[in-house]
Amino acid sequence: MSLILIDKPAGPTSHAVVSTVKRTLAVDKVGHLGTLDPFASGLLPILVGNTARLADEAMDGQKGYLFTIGLGKETDTLDPTGRVVAEAPLPDKLSAARIDEALESFRGQIEQVPPVYSALKMNGMPLYEHMRATGKLPVDIESKRRTVTIHSIERVDSSCESIALRVVCSKGTYVRSLARDIAKSLGTVGTCIQLRREWVEPWHVDTALKVALDANGRIAAPDAALLRAASQPPWSVAPKLRRAELGTHFLDKFISGNSMELSGEELCWTKDSPGTDAAVEKIIVSCAEVMFLCEFERLGEKQKLQPRKRIV
């Protein structure tokens, strides 16, 4: 088992989903990619075993969200769980055309100030811990301003009180901040009142395993057989990386983690691995039942393979 796609319901934390999967499968190592806030629902990729070591390679792609901005009130958390810290009149004559015009400035590369309640660290501590402990940050939140990319953003529905939008964005984008900033561009304030992650490249929530809530609002333990059936192979955690196989006579050296010089015939590429001219790249290599994330380098007629992270 390696990757399991879960459709998280609104309410539980991402950690609660991980704990449920861990108990159900009776395994030691379980993690997740990209935290979903408790109020949010949608795609939560779960990593089982050593595939968690591929988290950086897995989360470099685009992400897609469906979200709703509630207009007129802004909370300190920028979501419905927070305390209202600002109110403003609803914008007059909020037409679809006006919303679409405002969205133009949020396409492409934009600058964002993250929420003060977020997992970004300041002085070695997550921002939300500073806020819960003292109610303020040691340094102005502006110091965490960042550039992100909005690949697309489209209006789904709107009224005088709320706007539903679908966005595809880069890693590191805070949809709660996006909701706040769009509301400001319309002359009011706003909060992200609903959030659903539909997509983490290349996975879509439509292919994820739905989990239910019990009468107390906690994650109901899914059937272990269903989790195992939904599990994908280890290499699927980083599907953009090329894959290759080594002959079993390399197994001892491969397991040791030592670098190897190979001829062009000694590394067999899988059929679905696209060609590339890169001099150095990360690849996934299998040898017998062992799998590593490796650094692959072309050296004229030879090739250098350096195992970096053991996956299986």
BELKA-V891403 format. One line per field, one symbol per residue. psi: psi as a letter, one per 40 degrees, with the letter a starting at -180 (. if undefined). burial: I if it has 16 or more other C-alpha atoms within 10 Angstrom, else O. Layout:
psi->???
burial->???
This chain:
psi->ichhhhghihciidddddddddddefidhhaihghhideiiahhhhhhaeedeeddddeeaiihihihhhieihidefieeahheiiiiiiifgidddddddddeeiahiiihiidgieiihfehidddddddeeiidihddeehihihhdihihdiiaeeihhihihiiiehhddddddddddeefaiiiheihhhdhhheiiddeihhiiiadeeihhhihddddddehiideedgeeiiiiiiieeedddddeeiiihiideehhiidehiiiehdhihihhihbeihihihhhhgbeihhhhhdhhd.
burial->IIIIIIIIIIIIIIIOIIOIIIOOIOOOOIIIIIOIIIIIIIIIIIIIIIIIIIIOOIIOOIIIIIIIIIIIIIIIIIIIOOOOOOOOOIIOOIOOOOIOOOIOOIIOOOOIIIIIIOOOOIOOOOIIIIIOOOOOIOOOOOOOOOOIIIIOIIIOOIOOOIIIIIIIIIOIIIIIIIIIIIIIOIIIIIIIIIIIIIIIOOIIIOOIIOIOOOOOOIIOIIOOOOIOOIIOOIIOIIIIIIIIIIOOOOOOOIOOIOIOOIOOOOIOIOOOOOOOOOOOOIIIIIIOOOIIIIIIIIOOOOIIIIIOIIII
